[in-house]
Amino acid sequence: MRAVGGTKGRAVRTGVAIALASALSLASARAEASPEDLFGYGARTSAMGATGTAFAGGYESAWHNPALASDVRVAKLTLGYTGGLLRLAARGEGLPGRTSSQAVTGTTIGAEIPLPLGGIFAHRLGIALAFYEPTDVVVRGRVLYPEKTQFPMLDNRAQSVTIRAGIGADLGYGIRVGAGFAALAEIVGTVVAATDATGRVGTRVEDQLVATYAPTLGVSYDLPLKGPELWRVGVTYRDSLAARFSVIIDGTKLSSLQIPLFNISGLAQYDPAQVAVEVARKEQLSVLAAQVVYKQWSRFNGVLEPTVVCTEGGAGACGLIPPKIDWKDTLVVRLGADQGFRIARGAVLHARAGGFFETTPLPSELAGSEAYSQGAKGVVAVPTRYFDSDRLALTAGTGLTLTKPLPPIDLDLFAQYHILLPRTVTSVDPSGGVLSQGESSGHIAVFGMTAGITF
Amino acid sequence: MLARPTRAALVALASLGVGLVPATALANPPDTYGFGSRETAMGNAASADTRGFAANYYNPANLARSRGLEISVGYFRADHTLEMNGRDNGVDPVKGINGGVVVPGKLFGIPFAFGLGVHLPDDRISRVRALRQEQPRWELYDNRNQRLFLAANLAIEPFPWLQLGGGLSFMSSTRGKLDISGAANVLRPDDSQLRHEVDADLTAIRYPQAGVRVALSERIALAAVYRGEFQLGLDLSAHLSGDISGLTTALYELETHSVNNFLPQQAVFGGSWLLTRDVRASFDATWMNWAAYVPPVAQLDVVLDIPPPAGGWPATISPPQTPAPTRIVPLRMHDRIIPHLGAEWRVLDARKLQGFLRGGYEYSKTPIDPQTGLTNYVDRDRHTFSLGIGLTARALARELPGSLSLDLHAALSELVSATTSKASAADFVGDYTARGHIVNLGAMLTVAFDGWGTPQEEP
């Protein structure tokens, strides 16, 4: 039986379109992590090694530390543009070499709003809003077969929308506290196909995009040290942000055939829970900062889920099971500096630099995966070709801050260069036999600029 | 080569095709239920009158009327009682948070404002629902309002009598592909060895809105607003392949393009008139370009190949049958002009407290052609009557140097009873009488840091 186009297959095609609309709109909600977790957020702090937990101001504090939004004194709107290029490579037998050279571009929108309360609350509260929208996509979702060479920690992570908000309060005595959230969406849905009493095949499709949130909590403390400089400690906790997609396709009521339920599911987005601790030394025109971040990747369950929903036990109780990977918690060390120079009345030029080093959560030895082989008429082991490396990033940037008598405008530029340190990743079968072995490497270049205006 | 046809997937997916149309048309929930209690109570006659966060929907130019930071948050719930032949159709309520912020200031000496407005439904950000085209559904209420509304705008006031504003609202389209491969066991489904792969993008859709407000005098203002059209595309491809219980193979490949969400462009002309010191009247006329409606019909290209096994199919297995083809019947709609009328009476004007009574009316004639044929996109003419109260308190404490406003609204929409007579006596659904009503209740709390609350004294 073969049908190509024409009316005979139209009904089938329409139905499949609906099923896929359901199954794919779910994936549309997916991305594998936030770009701010990869590169930082905001042109000023991104030039400073993505530090900022103890000194970031304005809209950037929505990501770095919402407690610092309490320093907002005037309303400001910031627009910006970010571009980047990922060149990732996996080399070895059966591996493609360069796997990705995708360009990443997006728009940054930031807003900072002082809360003009009076009395004891005067000049103590501020709000920060942070958005980033990739130019071409809101989010990119890829859940690929594990034997396909991929960098699951990097491939799609820069292709995701950012929506963050925070509020900060100055409690006095050098203490600031703040809270905020990050928002994303996940999709749940069903596709039910059944034959009615008249013999017609009918379908009901219902997908829902559901909001998912992750809280961010921050605190900072100005150390009571004497001298012209200010020493501040900042601590930020960001809860994990996970967004699944899950669409169940149910064709069990179509006929007497025993058709399994299809579980078209996966993890669309995952930012691990993390704690950032930073010490910053601030003077009127300079900032030095050192930061350590702990990321709890060990709670990451991977992006794949079983396809068949079993009669007993649900998905994963039978059939093919995705590979189990022992993801590792990671550490990031960041350093950043900013030096300002008064170049004219009301004009300060900034020079910024920094860097960070982030370990990879991906173990160097991975369990193989399972797939059905038509040739072997059975399940065979296939390699899990995931790659990732420790990442070293060097950052730099400049900025121009104008105040009265000049127009109240800020211009900031930054550039980052990430090096993926060469690393061998091996996939093995249950008996320890090597299924695949390769070396991951590559580099990432990122640049961006923002313009902010106070009003 | 691991990929081999999967009959289970094929049957389940392919059989979905009979009698379907893709997702129903979507629109903004504020189009139907209003945005903000004050404006909803005034029959949504607000393009020349609104201010604060609600301007993000009604007229972004009006954001520039704010003189201090305004933060609003509220909640509304609209319950539908929509019935056919006396039986309730169970249309879900629309409920959720409305809110927003207006941040005004001066830019090069010119009043300027930035605004964000959002309607965030309780249960979901959006919903896609696809039904067979002959299945009766309330086309404009069943699913179209089950979604987020998010708008960002900028506005300026170059002259005291002129405000200009505009911005974007946001949605997204989908493109992607799905692959299911492995072996399906139709005798013991739990023994199926299947995997899936998804590669999809959610692409950004931005549609514009812009507005202007002109104060003709201290008492009269006129406004014009444009809201852009958007179409949410759905571009999909699928590859299903696998082994069927060791009997045969199956291959299914599909590519499809469809527009599954559509919002018509709109133009609004409105006015506001301060009749007395305490009474204001307003009107809006909204043109909705429903005639440009793009029916949710998919363009498809498909390859289906399931060879019979050697020796034919076992007696216990029925080979997959291609469902009977469906002729997609276009949905024809007409442009409509929707009148809105509103009034507000300041009944209390004390030094620190003001009170308001509000009322409104709007009439929305259905844009959908009579459903005398196969399809059953049910709709009826709608009359909406609304009421509301508002209280604005000033200078409550040193800590709150502005005003605090509480606004409540109640709106009743009556969908006029009418009978749909089918052209064919053998119609599967038959003649039906449809009617209903919608009850919309809500409240908004606004903190304004400029002490505003005397709109009657402004044009």
Contacts between the chains, C-beta under 8 A, distances in Angstrom:
chain1	res1	chain2	res2	distance
A	1	B	304	7.0
A	1	B	305	7.3
A	1	B	306	5.3
A	1	B	307	7.6
A	1	B	308	7.8
A	1	B	319	7.8
A	1	B	320	8.0
A	1	B	322	7.4
A	2	B	303	7.7
A	2	B	304	6.5
A	2	B	305	4.9
A	3	B	302	7.0
A	3	B	303	7.7
A	3	B	304	4.7
A	3	B	322	6.7
A	4	B	302	7.2
A	4	B	303	5.5
A	4	B	304	7.8
A	5	B	301	6.1
A	5	B	302	6.8
A	7	B	325	4.6
A	8	B	322	6.0
A	8	B	325	6.1
A	9	B	300	7.9
A	9	B	302	4.8
A	9	B	304	5.6
A	9	B	322	6.6
A	9	B	325	7.9
A	10	B	17	7.1
A	10	B	300	6.5
A	10	B	325	4.9
A	10	B	326	6.9
A	11	B	17	3.6
A	11	B	18	4.8
A	11	B	19	7.5
A	11	B	20	7.8
A	11	B	322	7.2
A	11	B	323	4.7
A	11	B	324	6.5
A	11	B	325	4.7
A	11	B	326	4.9
A	12	B	14	4.1
A	12	B	15	7.5
A	12	B	17	4.3
A	12	B	302	6.5
A	12	B	304	6.4
A	12	B	322	5.7
A	12	B	323	6.5
A	13	B	17	6.1
A	13	B	254	5.7
A	13	B	256	6.6
A	13	B	298	7.3
A	13	B	300	3.7
A	13	B	301	7.6
A	13	B	302	4.1
A	14	B	16	7.6
A	14	B	17	4.3
A	14	B	20	4.9
A	14	B	21	7.8
A	14	B	22	7.8
A	14	B	298	5.6
A	14	B	300	6.5
A	14	B	326	6.7
A	14	B	328	7.6
A	15	B	13	6.5
A	15	B	14	6.0
A	15	B	15	6.1
A	15	B	16	2.8
A	15	B	17	2.8
A	15	B	18	6.6
A	15	B	20	5.8
A	15	B	323	7.4
A	16	B	13	4.6
A	16	B	14	5.8
A	16	B	16	6.4
A	16	B	17	6.5
A	16	B	238	6.1
A	16	B	252	7.1
A	16	B	254	5.0
A	16	B	256	7.7
A	16	B	302	7.3
A	17	B	17	7.9
A	17	B	22	6.7
A	17	B	234	7.6
A	17	B	236	6.3
A	17	B	254	6.9
A	17	B	256	4.1
A	17	B	258	6.6
A	17	B	298	4.7
A	17	B	300	6.3
A	18	B	16	5.3
A	18	B	17	7.8
A	18	B	20	5.4
A	18	B	22	6.1
A	18	B	130	4.8
A	19	B	12	7.4
A	19	B	13	4.5
A	19	B	16	5.0
A	20	B	13	7.5
A	20	B	178	5.4
A	20	B	236	4.5
A	20	B	238	5.0
A	20	B	254	7.2
A	20	B	256	7.3
A	21	B	22	6.5
A	21	B	23	7.0
A	21	B	128	6.5
A	21	B	130	7.2
A	21	B	174	7.3
A	21	B	234	5.4
A	21	B	236	6.5
A	21	B	258	7.9
A	21	B	260	6.7
A	22	B	128	7.1
A	23	B	178	5.2
A	23	B	198	7.0
A	24	B	174	5.9
A	24	B	176	4.3
A	24	B	177	7.4
A	24	B	178	5.7
A	24	B	198	6.6
A	24	B	200	4.8
A	24	B	236	5.5
A	25	B	128	6.1
A	25	B	174	5.0
A	25	B	200	7.9
A	25	B	234	7.6
A	26	B	198	7.7
A	27	B	176	5.6
A	27	B	178	7.8
A	27	B	198	4.1
A	27	B	199	7.3
A	27	B	200	3.6
A	28	B	172	7.0
A	28	B	174	4.4
A	28	B	176	6.5
A	28	B	200	5.0
A	28	B	201	6.6
A	28	B	202	3.5
A	29	B	202	6.4
A	30	B	198	7.8
A	30	B	200	7.3
A	75	B	69	7.5
A	75	B	103	4.9
A	75	B	105	5.3
A	75	B	114	7.8
A	77	B	103	7.8
A	77	B	114	5.5
A	109	B	152	7.8
A	111	B	103	6.9
A	111	B	114	6.8
A	111	B	116	8.0
A	113	B	69	6.4
A	113	B	101	7.1
A	113	B	103	5.4
A	114	B	69	7.9
A	115	B	69	7.3
A	116	B	68	7.1
A	116	B	69	6.0
A	116	B	401	6.8
A	116	B	402	7.8
A	116	B	449	4.7
A	117	B	399	5.3
A	117	B	400	6.6
A	117	B	401	7.3
A	118	B	397	7.8
A	118	B	398	4.8
A	118	B	399	5.3
A	118	B	400	6.9
A	118	B	401	4.4
A	119	B	397	6.9
A	119	B	398	3.8
A	119	B	399	4.0
A	120	B	399	6.7
A	121	B	399	5.1
A	129	B	116	7.8
A	133	B	204	6.4
A	134	B	204	7.7
A	135	B	204	7.9
A	136	B	201	7.6
A	136	B	203	6.6
A	136	B	204	7.5
A	137	B	201	4.4
A	137	B	202	6.1
A	137	B	203	5.3
A	137	B	204	6.9
A	138	B	172	4.7
A	138	B	201	8.0
A	138	B	202	4.3
A	138	B	203	6.7
A	138	B	204	5.2
A	139	B	201	7.4
A	139	B	202	4.9
A	140	B	200	8.0
A	140	B	201	5.2
A	140	B	202	7.8
A	141	B	176	7.2
A	141	B	198	6.4
A	141	B	199	7.3
A	141	B	200	4.8
A	141	B	201	6.9
A	141	B	202	7.3
A	142	B	198	7.2
A	142	B	199	4.9
A	142	B	200	7.7
A	143	B	196	7.8
A	143	B	197	6.2
A	143	B	198	4.8
A	143	B	199	7.7
A	144	B	197	5.5
A	144	B	199	6.9
A	145	B	179	7.9
A	145	B	195	6.5
A	145	B	197	5.0
A	159	B	201	8.0
A	185	B	125	5.4
A	189	B	128	7.6
A	191	B	12	8.0
A	191	B	16	6.6
A	193	B	12	5.8
A	193	B	13	7.8
A	193	B	15	4.9
A	193	B	16	4.8
A	195	B	15	7.9
A	200	B	18	5.9
A	200	B	19	6.5
A	200	B	323	7.9
A	200	B	324	7.8
A	201	B	15	4.6
A	201	B	16	7.6
A	201	B	17	7.6
A	201	B	18	4.1
A	201	B	19	7.7
A	201	B	323	4.7
A	202	B	18	6.7
A	202	B	19	6.3
A	202	B	132	5.5
A	202	B	135	7.8
A	203	B	15	7.5
A	203	B	16	4.1
A	203	B	17	7.8
A	203	B	18	7.5
A	203	B	19	8.0
A	203	B	20	5.8
A	203	B	130	7.1
A	203	B	132	7.2
A	204	B	129	7.9
A	204	B	130	7.5
A	204	B	131	6.7
A	205	B	16	7.6
A	205	B	23	7.7
A	205	B	128	6.9
A	205	B	129	6.6
A	205	B	130	4.0
A	206	B	127	6.8
A	206	B	128	7.3
A	206	B	129	5.1
A	206	B	130	8.0
A	207	B	127	6.7
A	207	B	128	4.4
A	207	B	129	7.9
A	208	B	123	7.3
A	208	B	124	4.1
A	208	B	125	7.8
A	208	B	126	7.2
A	208	B	127	4.8
A	208	B	128	7.9
A	209	B	124	6.0
A	209	B	125	4.0
A	209	B	126	4.5
A	209	B	127	7.3
A	209	B	148	7.9
A	210	B	123	7.7
A	210	B	124	5.3
A	210	B	125	6.4
A	211	B	120	7.2
A	211	B	124	7.9
A	211	B	125	5.4
A	245	B	198	7.8
A	249	B	9	7.8
A	249	B	12	5.4
A	249	B	13	6.8
A	250	B	12	7.3
A	251	B	8	7.1
A	251	B	11	5.8
A	251	B	12	2.6
A	251	B	13	7.4
A	251	B	15	6.4
A	254	B	11	6.0
A	254	B	12	6.8
A	254	B	15	5.2
A	255	B	11	7.5
A	255	B	318	6.1
A	256	B	318	7.1
A	257	B	8	7.7
A	257	B	11	6.5
A	257	B	186	5.1
A	257	B	317	7.0
A	257	B	318	6.8
A	258	B	186	5.6
A	258	B	187	6.6
A	258	B	188	7.2
A	258	B	189	4.7
A	259	B	8	4.3
A	259	B	11	5.9
A	259	B	12	5.5
A	259	B	184	7.6
A	259	B	186	6.6
A	259	B	189	6.5
A	260	B	8	5.6
A	260	B	184	7.0
A	260	B	189	3.7
A	260	B	190	7.2
A	260	B	192	5.0
A	260	B	194	7.5
A	262	B	8	7.7
A	262	B	9	6.3
A	262	B	12	6.6
A	262	B	180	7.1
A	262	B	194	7.5
A	262	B	196	7.5
A	264	B	178	7.1
A	264	B	196	5.6
A	264	B	198	7.0
A	266	B	198	6.6
A	307	B	180	6.7
A	307	B	182	7.5
A	307	B	194	4.3
A	307	B	195	5.4
A	307	B	196	4.7
A	308	B	189	7.2
A	308	B	190	7.3
A	308	B	192	5.1
A	308	B	194	5.4
A	310	B	190	5.0
A	311	B	189	7.0
A	311	B	190	5.4
A	312	B	190	8.0
A	317	B	190	8.0
A	318	B	190	4.3
A	318	B	191	7.2
A	319	B	190	7.0
A	319	B	191	7.6
A	319	B	192	5.7
A	319	B	193	5.9
A	319	B	194	6.4
A	320	B	182	6.8
A	320	B	193	5.3
A	320	B	194	6.7
A	320	B	195	5.5
A	370	B	193	7.9
A	371	B	2	4.8
A	371	B	181	8.0
A	371	B	182	7.1
A	371	B	193	7.9
A	371	B	195	6.3
A	372	B	2	6.2
A	372	B	4	7.3
A	372	B	181	7.4
A	372	B	182	4.1
A	372	B	183	4.6
A	372	B	193	4.0
A	372	B	194	7.5
A	372	B	195	7.7
A	372	B	242	7.5
A	372	B	243	7.0
A	373	B	2	5.5
A	374	B	1	6.2
A	374	B	2	6.7
A	374	B	3	7.5
A	374	B	4	4.0
A	374	B	183	7.7
A	374	B	243	5.5
A	374	B	249	7.6
A	375	B	1	6.8
A	377	B	243	7.6
A	377	B	246	6.8
A	379	B	193	5.6
A	382	B	2	7.6
A	407	B	108	7.2
A	453	B	107	6.9
A	454	B	105	7.9
A	455	B	105	3.2
A	455	B	106	6.1
A	455	B	107	4.9
A	455	B	112	5.4
A	455	B	114	8.0
